[in-house]
């Protein structure tokens, strides 16, 4: 798995590690089995990015909707 999801002018998006990204409420997270919708798998903060070779864990990050 690659670390950078997309590079845009002035911004880089990284593949998110929901285990360490505590700033996100995970309502739209692809890895949250209780998400409202599965739209997001990225973060703009490198400190919350998956490490190279790491994979995100799919589980209940929030209570059922």
N, C-alpha and C positions, 0 to 999 in steps of 0.2 A: 504494500500500500504506500502510495506517495504521500508526502507531508503537505505539499502545497496543492490546493484544489484549483485555484484560479488566480491569475495575476491580472489586475486591471490598472489603469493609469491612476497612480496615487494610492492603491490599496492591494493588499495580498490577502486572500482567503485561505485558511488552513483547514485540513480535515480535523474536526472537533473530537476531543476526548471527553464525553459527557461525565465521566467519573471524576475528573478534576475541574471541570468548568462549573463552578458554583455560582457564577454571575447569571447564568441562563436559567429561566424557569422551566425549560424543556417541554412547553406546551406544543411545540411544532417540531420536536426532535425526531429524526428518523429512527433513532435507537430507543425511544421511549414507547413501550408497548401500549401505554395509556394516553398517548398524544391525541390532541384534537385533530391534527392533520400531520402528515409526515413530509414536511417541506424543507427542513433544515438539517444539514450535516456539517456545516462549516462555522468557523469563528475567525474574527479578524485579529485575535490576540494569539501570538505565537506560544505564549506560556500555557494555553489551553489546547494546543495542537497534539494530535497523535504523534508519537515518535515513529521514525521510519521502521517499517516492519510490524508495527503494532496495529491491532484491529479494535474497533469500538465494540463494547458489549451491549447487546440488545436486552433490555429488561424494563421493569416498572420503575421509572424514575419519579413518577408522580402518582397520586391516588387516581383511581378510575374516574372518568368524566361522566 
